[in-house]
Every structure is written in C-alpha cells, then in structure tokens.
Amino acid sequence: MVNEKIAEFLASWSDCLYLGMTGITDLSPLAQLTGLKKLELAGAPVTDLSPLAGLTGLKYLNLSRTPVSDISPLAGLTGLKTLYLFGTPVTDLSPLARLTGLETLHLTKPRSLIYLR
C-alpha cells in the first residue's frame, strides 16, 4: 500500500527523478514510472536494480558511489544513452553488450573489471 502511494506521487512528477544522496534502498515504487527518462541515484545505498528493468525509456542513469554490483537488470534498457558507474563495485559489464545506443559510460577501473566485448 505504501509503495503504491509512493508510485502514484512519483508518477505525477516530470520525466526526471533525483534521488541521489538519499537513504533510498527499495526501488520497487519506480517500476511503474515507465515514462522516466533521467534517474539520479548517486550516493544512495541502493543495491537491487531489478525494479528498473522495465524502464525502457530511460536515457540517463547515475549509479555512481552506490553499492550496486549487479547491473544485469539494465540489459534490456535499450534507450539508455548515458550511464555512470564510477565508485561502484561493478566488475562485469557484459549486461551492457546489447545497449547499442549507449553513448557515454563513466566508470573507474577496478582491478577485476571484466571488459565489455
């Protein structure tokens, strides 16, 4: 019930949502925001990106300085153009292989990074 009310509230906003440096950990209310174009989560303690998997209109996503390590839910976000991953423990970029529209990828090079082929 609470998540539904949050989703209703957020749906009334524009296509940009800034949740960076907040304490948000549960992204499930965002799953209904299919018109979202820009999502800022930098510095938030979020770890599970699966609620974002259906946001195919998302063009900009900032996950910098988050504890996110699994980016596989982003594999279907074919509209994504800009992705920030610096300061995250992400080591596998293979989920991004089919994101042919991705123009900008910001990341730091961890020692164990598996490069996108």
N, C-alpha and C positions, 0 to 999 in steps of 0.2 A: 504494500500500500504506500509506504513512504517513497520507495523508488519510483512508483507511478506518478506521484505528485511532483517529485523532482524532475522527472522526464517531461511532464506537462509544462512545468515552469521553464525548463531549458528550451523546449520546443518553441516557446514564444520569443526567444532571442533571435538575433541575426544568425548568419551562417558562420560566425567566428565565435569561438569559446576559449577564454583564457582561464585555465585552472592551474597554471604554474605556481610553484611555491605554496600550494595549499596542502592540506592534510588528506586530500582525496586518495583513497585506496581502491574503491569499488567503482569501476567504470560502467557497470551494467545499466545505469539510467541513460547513458549516452547512446546505447544501441538503437534507440528509436529516433535519433536525430539524423535521419538519412539525408537531409539537406546540408549537413555540416560540411564546410569547405576548409576551415582552418581550426586546428586544435593545438593549443599550447599547454603542455603538461610538464615543462621543465622544472625540475626540483621537487616534483610531487613524489610521494612514496608508493606510487602505483607499480604493480608487478605483472598483473594479468591483463593482456591486451585483447583477449578473445571477444569482449563486447564491441570492439571496433571493427571486427571482421566484415560486417555488413555495410560499413560506411564507404561505399564505393565512390562517392562523390568527393571524398576528402582529397584535398590538393596539397595541404601543408600540415605536417605533424612534427612537433618538437618534443622529443623524449629525453633530451639531454639532462644529465645529472639525476637520472632516475635509476632505481634498481632493476629495471627491465632487462632480462637476459634472453627471453624467447620472443623473437619477432615473427614467428610463423603465422600468427593471425593477420599479419599485414600482407600476406602473399596474394590476396585477391583484390587489393586496393589499387586497381589498375589506373585510376585517375591521379594517384599520388605523384606530385612533381618535386616536392622538397621534403626531406626527412633529416632531422637532427638526431644523432645517436651519440654524440660525444659525451664522455663521462659516464657511460653505461657499461655493464659487464657483457654486452653482446659480443659473441665470438663467431657466430655463424650467420653470414649474410646471404646464404643460399635462398631463403624465402623471398628475397628481393629480385631474383633472377628473371621473373616474368613481368616485372614492373618496367616495361619498356618506355613509359612516359616519365620515369624518374629522371629529373634533370640535375638535381643537387642533392648530394649526400654528404652530410657533415659527420665525421667521426674521428675519434682518436684511435691510434693503432695499438690495441692490446697485444701482448706478446703471443697470444694464442689465437689471433684472428684467422678465420678461415675465409679466404678471399672469394669474392663473387666471380664466377667463371662465365 
